[in-house]
Amino acid sequence: MRLSELSGKEIVDFKRAQRLGILGQTDLEINEATGHIQSLIIPTGKWRKKHVGEIRVPWQQIRTIGTDMIILEVPN
């Protein structure tokens, strides 16, 4: 799968059934040595408001990547 195919997908926490954002608003942490994605970094708060914090989700906690959304298991 290409990064361009991930762009625009909704990110959903399956345990809480909560929408966390859209991948275009999310940063990727990439291992410089291997080029593998290590985690998604999802900003919390609204885009119009000041950035309050972030949720860091390791790549291994992604459950499914579907056509419209990415379902993941957010750590506590």
C-alpha positions in Angstrom: 0.0 0.0 0.0 1.2 3.5 -0.8 1.2 6.4 1.5 -1.1 8.3 -0.9 -3.7 5.5 -0.5 -3.7 6.1 3.2 -4.3 9.8 3.0 -7.8 11.0 3.8 -8.9 7.8 5.7 -10.7 8.2 9.0 -8.9 6.9 12.0 -11.1 5.1 14.5 -10.4 3.6 17.9 -12.4 0.3 17.9 -12.6 -0.1 21.7 -14.2 3.3 22.2 -15.8 3.5 18.8 -14.3 7.0 18.6 -13.2 9.0 15.6 -9.7 10.2 16.2 -9.1 12.2 13.0 -8.2 11.9 9.4 -4.8 10.6 8.3 -4.0 13.9 6.4 -4.0 15.6 9.8 -1.7 12.9 11.3 2.1 12.6 11.4 4.0 9.4 10.7 7.0 8.4 12.7 9.4 6.6 10.4 12.5 4.6 11.3 15.3 6.4 9.4 17.5 3.2 9.2 14.8 0.9 7.8 12.2 3.2 6.3 9.4 1.4 8.2 6.6 3.3 9.8 6.9 3.1 13.6 3.8 4.9 14.7 1.0 7.3 13.9 1.0 10.6 15.8 -2.5 12.0 16.0 -3.0 15.5 17.4 -5.8 16.0 19.9 -8.1 19.0 19.8 -9.7 20.8 16.9 -7.6 22.1 14.0 -8.8 25.6 14.6 -7.8 25.6 18.2 -4.4 25.4 19.8 -2.7 22.0 19.7 -3.3 20.5 23.1 -1.5 17.1 22.9 -1.1 14.0 20.8 -1.9 10.3 20.7 0.9 8.1 19.6 -0.2 4.7 18.2 2.5 2.1 17.3 2.1 0.7 13.9 1.6 -2.8 15.4 -1.7 -1.7 17.0 -3.4 -1.0 13.7 -6.1 -3.6 13.4 -7.4 -3.1 9.9 -6.9 -0.7 7.0 -10.1 -0.5 5.0 -11.2 1.5 2.0 -12.5 4.4 4.1 -11.0 4.0 7.5 -8.2 2.7 9.6 -9.3 0.9 12.7 -6.8 0.7 15.5 -6.4 -0.2 19.2 -5.3 2.9 21.1 -3.1 2.2 24.1 -4.4 3.5 27.5 
